[in-house]
Amino acid sequence: MTLMNSLLMFAQQGAAPAGQAATTTTTTPPPTVAPSADELAAAKERGAEAAAEAAGQQEVSLWDLVAKLNEVELGVMIILAICAIYAVALLFEKIYVMRKAAGQTKDFLASFRKANSVEEAEAIVRKLPASGIKSMFDAGMAEVRRTQDLGLYTMRDARDHTMQRVASAMTTRQNEHLEDLGSSMTFLASIGANAPFIGLFGTVWGIMVAFVGIAESQTTSLAVVAPGIAGALLATAAGLVAAIPAVLIYNFAAKQISKQSNKLEDFAAEFIALVSRDMDRRAG
């Protein structure tokens, strides 16, 4: 009996810790509190900032790129900026000059065509303001007066020579007038043709400097390379900004000069025809 009692007591002592362990393992954990929307947004923002900092990202404005240009690139940008400003200024100047010349030519022709003789034309034109087409008339009329002074105006044999001299004098004044209208056209053509290459030179130089910087810094990180290359590409963009307006202005001015030239040639033909009729009438 004593032995049996001892065994029962030992069994009871071993079962007690096992029950306590079972009770401990089956205990329910405390409930987890879900984060709020503000906390999630803040966590996302902190994660984005950390990722941007790790990747070396940074905001770079246009003025930041300009400020980082080297001396050669900055010189190219200044030259192209001056060319672009001058080209735009020429646009307004050409619009004013071409409209003024077209208006003067229109008014002159309307008055000149009322004349039936050389004397009437001279009296009418004398009252008109100075213009390129009036200078052509004055040159042609001066040749007519010289021919009259020589006594050749009524001679049929001298008609062809008289017409040639009148036409030559008027053509000379016409060319002078068109040359005045076409002032600065060569400069516009030069800007349109060469500005892209000037900008390309600045870009090539900037990329060369950027690659030298890569070699010196011993890094190929995009954050280090991108600003220098982007600044270099500004020169190409500036070249296009200067060239495109220059080409457009050149084409506009060339078209207007061509129209004016055609009107002046028509006037010269009308004046010579008037002189020819007047010579026939006087020759009787």
C-alpha positions in Angstrom: 0.0 0.0 0.0 2.8 2.3 0.8 4.4 1.7 -2.6 1.0 2.3 -4.4 0.5 5.6 -2.6 3.9 6.8 -3.6 3.3 6.1 -7.3 0.0 7.9 -7.2 1.5 11.0 -5.7 4.3 11.1 -8.3 1.8 10.9 -11.1 -0.3 13.8 -9.7 2.8 15.9 -9.4 3.8 15.3 -13.2 0.3 16.0 -14.5 0.1 19.5 -12.8 2.8 21.2 -14.9 1.4 19.7 -18.1 -2.0 21.2 -17.3 -0.5 24.5 -16.6 1.4 24.4 -19.9 -1.7 23.5 -21.8 -3.5 26.4 -20.1 -0.6 28.8 -21.1 -0.5 27.7 -24.8 -4.2 28.2 -25.2 -4.3 31.7 -23.9 -5.8 34.2 -26.5 -3.4 37.0 -27.7 -4.4 40.6 -27.3 -6.2 42.2 -30.3 -4.0 44.3 -32.8 -5.0 47.9 -33.4 -5.3 48.9 -37.2 -3.3 52.0 -38.2 -5.3 55.1 -39.3 -5.4 56.6 -42.8 -3.2 59.6 -41.7 -0.6 57.2 -40.3 -0.6 55.2 -43.6 -0.2 58.4 -45.7 2.6 59.6 -43.5 4.4 56.3 -43.8 4.0 56.3 -47.6 5.4 59.9 -47.7 8.4 58.9 -45.6 9.0 55.9 -47.8 8.9 58.0 -51.0 11.3 60.5 -49.5 13.7 57.8 -48.5 13.5 56.2 -51.9 14.1 59.5 -53.7 17.1 60.2 -51.4 18.5 56.8 -52.0 18.1 57.2 -55.8 19.7 60.6 -55.8 16.6 62.4 -57.3 16.4 66.2 -57.2 14.2 68.8 -58.8 16.1 70.9 -61.4 14.6 74.0 -63.0 15.5 75.7 -66.3 17.3 78.5 -64.5 19.3 75.9 -62.5 20.6 74.4 -65.8 21.5 77.9 -67.1 23.3 78.7 -64.0 25.5 75.6 -64.3 26.6 76.3 -67.9 30.3 76.7 -68.5 31.8 79.7 -70.2 31.6 78.4 -73.8 28.0 77.3 -73.4 27.0 80.6 -71.8 28.7 82.5 -74.6 26.8 80.4 -77.2 23.5 81.1 -75.4 24.2 84.8 -75.3 25.0 85.0 -79.0 21.9 83.0 -79.9 19.7 85.1 -77.6 20.9 88.3 -79.3 20.2 86.8 -82.8 16.7 85.8 -81.7 15.9 89.2 -80.3 17.3 90.9 -83.4 15.3 88.6 -85.7 12.1 89.4 -83.9 12.8 93.1 -84.0 13.4 92.8 -87.8 10.0 91.2 -88.1 8.2 94.3 -86.9 10.5 96.6 -88.9 9.8 94.6 -92.1 6.1 94.6 -91.5 6.1 98.4 -91.1 8.4 99.0 -94.1 6.6 96.6 -96.5 3.1 98.0 -95.6 4.3 101.5 -96.1 5.9 100.8 -99.4 2.8 98.9 -100.6 0.5 101.7 -99.6 2.7 104.4 -101.3 2.9 102.3 -104.5 -0.9 101.8 -104.6 -1.6 105.5 -104.1 1.0 106.5 -106.6 -0.3 104.2 -109.3 -3.9 105.4 -108.7 -2.8 109.0 -109.3 -0.4 108.3 -112.1 -3.0 106.4 -114.2 -5.2 109.5 -114.4 -2.6 111.3 -116.6 -3.0 111.3 -120.4 0.4 112.9 -121.1 3.9 113.2 -119.7 3.2 116.8 -118.6 0.0 115.8 -116.7 1.8 112.9 -115.1 4.6 115.2 -113.9 2.2 117.7 -112.5 0.3 115.0 -110.6 3.4 113.2 -109.3 4.9 116.4 -108.0 2.2 116.6 -105.4 2.8 113.1 -104.1 5.1 112.3 -101.1 8.6 110.9 -101.7 8.7 107.1 -102.3 10.6 104.5 -104.1 8.2 104.4 -107.1 8.3 108.2 -107.3 12.1 108.1 -107.5 11.7 105.8 -110.5 9.3 108.3 -112.2 11.7 111.2 -111.5 14.6 109.2 -113.1 12.6 108.4 -116.1 11.2 111.9 -116.5 14.7 113.3 -116.2 15.7 111.3 -119.3 12.7 112.5 -121.1 13.6 116.1 -120.4 17.2 115.5 -121.5 15.9 114.0 -124.8 13.6 117.0 -125.3 16.5 119.4 -124.6 18.5 117.6 -127.4 15.6 118.0 -129.8 15.3 114.2 -130.3 12.0 113.7 -128.6 9.9 114.1 -131.8 12.3 112.1 -134.0 11.2 108.6 -134.8 14.7 107.4 -135.4 15.7 108.3 -131.8 12.7 106.6 -130.2 14.3 103.3 -129.4 17.4 104.9 -127.9 15.1 107.2 -125.8 13.1 104.2 -124.5 16.3 102.3 -123.6 17.7 105.3 -121.7 14.4 105.8 -119.8 14.1 102.1 -119.0 17.8 102.0 -117.8 17.3 105.0 -115.5 14.1 103.6 -114.0 15.7 100.2 -113.5 18.6 101.7 -111.6 16.2 103.5 -109.2 14.1 100.4 -108.9 17.1 98.3 -107.8 18.1 100.9 -105.3 14.6 100.9 -103.8 14.5 97.1 -103.6 17.9 97.0 -102.0 16.6 99.4 -99.3 13.6 97.1 -98.7 15.9 94.1 -98.6 18.2 95.5 -96.0 19.3 92.9 -93.3 18.0 90.1 -95.4 21.5 88.6 -95.6 21.7 88.7 -91.8 18.4 86.9 -91.5 19.5 84.2 -93.9 22.7 83.8 -92.0 20.9 83.3 -88.7 18.5 80.8 -90.2 21.3 78.8 -91.8 24.0 79.0 -89.0 22.1 79.3 -85.7 21.4 75.5 -85.4 25.1 74.8 -86.0 26.1 77.3 -83.4 23.8 75.7 -80.9 25.1 72.3 -81.9 28.6 73.4 -81.2 27.5 74.5 -77.7 25.8 71.1 -77.1 28.9 69.1 -78.2 31.1 71.2 -76.0 28.8 70.7 -73.0 28.6 67.0 -73.5 32.4 66.8 -73.7 32.7 68.7 -70.4 30.1 66.4 -68.9 32.0 63.3 -69.8 35.2 64.8 -68.4 33.3 65.4 -65.2 32.2 61.7 -65.1 35.8 60.6 -65.5 37.0 62.8 -62.7 34.2 61.9 -60.3 34.5 58.2 -61.1 30.7 57.8 -61.0 28.1 57.1 -63.7 25.1 58.0 -61.5 22.3 59.6 -63.6 21.9 62.3 -60.9 25.5 63.4 -61.6 25.4 63.1 -65.4 21.9 64.3 -66.3 22.2 68.1 -65.3 25.3 68.6 -67.4 23.9 66.9 -70.5 20.5 68.7 -70.1 22.3 72.0 -69.9 24.3 71.2 -73.0 21.1 70.4 -74.9 19.8 73.9 -74.1 22.2 75.3 -76.7 20.6 73.2 -79.4 17.2 74.4 -78.3 18.4 78.0 -78.3 19.8 77.5 -81.8 16.4 76.4 -83.1 14.6 79.2 -81.3 16.8 81.7 -83.1 16.8 80.0 -86.5 13.0 79.3 -86.9 11.8 82.9 -86.6 14.7 84.1 -88.8 13.7 81.8 -91.6 10.0 82.7 -91.3 10.8 86.4 -91.3 13.1 86.0 -94.3 10.4 84.2 -96.3 7.9 86.8 -95.5 10.2 89.7 -96.5 11.3 88.0 -99.7 7.7 87.4 -100.7 6.8 91.1 -100.1 9.8 92.3 -102.0 8.9 90.1 -104.9 5.4 91.6 -105.0 6.8 95.1 -104.8 9.3 94.3 -107.6 6.5 93.1 -109.9 4.5 96.3 -109.3 7.5 98.5 -110.0 8.2 96.6 -113.3 4.6 97.1 -114.3 4.8 100.8 -113.6 8.0 101.1 -115.6 6.2 99.5 -118.6 3.2 101.8 -118.1 5.5 104.9 -118.0 7.4 103.9 -121.1 4.1 103.3 -122.9 2.9 106.8 -121.9 6.2 108.3 -123.2 5.8 106.4 -126.4 2.3 107.6 -127.0 3.3 111.2 -126.2 6.2 111.0 -128.7 3.8 109.7 -131.4 1.4 112.5 -130.7 4.0 115.1 -131.0 5.6 113.6 -134.0 2.2 113.9 -135.7 
